[in-house]
C-alpha cells in the first residue's frame, strides 16, 4: 500500500550522491583541502587565505546546482514513464 514517492518533490539525497559519486567526491575534496589551506595560510592578510576562502563557497554552490539538476532529471525521467 505504501509504494512510490507519494508526491515527494525531490528524490532523497543519497540517490543523487550515488548517481554522481565522482562529482560529489571531487567537490568534497576541494572543500577539505581549502579548509586545510585556511588553517595554514597565515592570517587575514594573506592572498592565499582569501583564495582558499572562496574555493569552498564556489564548490558548495556548484555541488548544490549539480544536485538540483540531477533531481530535476530524475523527476523528468519519472514523468516519462
C-alpha positions as CSV (number, residue, x, y, z in Angstrom):
1,X,0.0,0.0,0.0
2,X,2.9,2.4,0.7
3,X,4.8,2.4,-2.6
4,X,6.3,5.2,-4.6
5,X,7.2,8.7,-3.5
6,X,3.6,9.9,-2.7
7,X,4.2,13.3,-4.3
8,X,7.6,14.0,-2.9
9,X,9.1,17.0,-4.7
10,X,12.8,15.7,-4.7
11,X,14.4,12.3,-4.6
12,X,16.5,11.5,-1.4
13,X,20.0,13.0,-1.2
14,X,21.6,9.5,-1.1
15,X,20.1,8.7,-4.5
16,X,21.6,11.8,-6.0
17,X,25.0,11.2,-4.5
18,X,25.0,7.6,-5.8
19,X,24.2,8.8,-9.3
20,X,27.1,11.2,-9.4
21,X,29.7,10.0,-6.9
22,X,32.7,11.4,-8.6
23,X,31.5,15.0,-8.7
24,X,30.5,14.8,-5.0
25,X,33.8,13.3,-4.0
26,X,35.8,15.9,-6.0
27,X,33.8,18.8,-4.5
28,X,34.2,17.4,-1.0
29,X,37.9,17.0,-1.6
30,X,38.2,20.6,-2.7
31,X,36.3,21.8,0.4
32,X,38.5,19.8,2.7
33,X,41.8,20.9,1.0
34,X,40.7,24.6,1.1
35,X,39.9,24.3,4.9
36,X,43.4,22.9,5.4
37,X,44.9,25.7,3.4
38,X,42.8,28.2,5.5
39,X,44.3,26.8,8.7
40,X,47.9,27.1,7.5
41,X,47.7,30.2,5.3
42,X,48.9,32.7,7.9
43,X,46.1,35.1,8.6
44,X,43.7,37.5,7.1
45,X,46.4,39.5,5.2
46,X,47.4,36.6,3.0
47,X,46.1,36.3,-0.5
48,X,46.2,32.5,-0.2
49,X,43.8,32.8,2.8
50,X,41.2,34.7,0.7
51,X,41.5,32.4,-2.3
52,X,41.1,29.4,-0.1
53,X,38.0,31.0,1.5
54,X,36.5,31.5,-1.9
55,X,37.0,27.8,-3.0
56,X,34.6,26.2,-0.6
57,X,31.9,28.7,-1.4
58,X,32.2,28.1,-5.1
59,X,32.5,24.4,-4.7
60,X,29.4,24.2,-2.4
61,X,27.4,26.3,-4.9
62,X,28.4,24.1,-7.8
63,X,27.6,20.9,-5.8
64,X,24.1,22.2,-4.9
65,X,23.4,23.2,-8.5
66,X,24.6,19.8,-9.7
67,X,22.3,18.0,-7.2
68,X,19.4,20.2,-8.2
69,X,20.0,19.3,-11.9
70,X,20.2,15.6,-11.0
71,X,16.9,15.8,-9.1
72,X,15.2,17.6,-11.9
73,X,16.5,15.0,-14.4
74,X,15.2,12.2,-12.1
75,X,11.8,13.8,-11.8
76,X,11.6,14.4,-15.5
77,X,12.6,10.7,-16.1
78,X,9.8,9.6,-13.7
79,X,7.2,11.7,-15.6
80,X,8.2,9.9,-18.9
81,X,7.2,6.5,-17.5
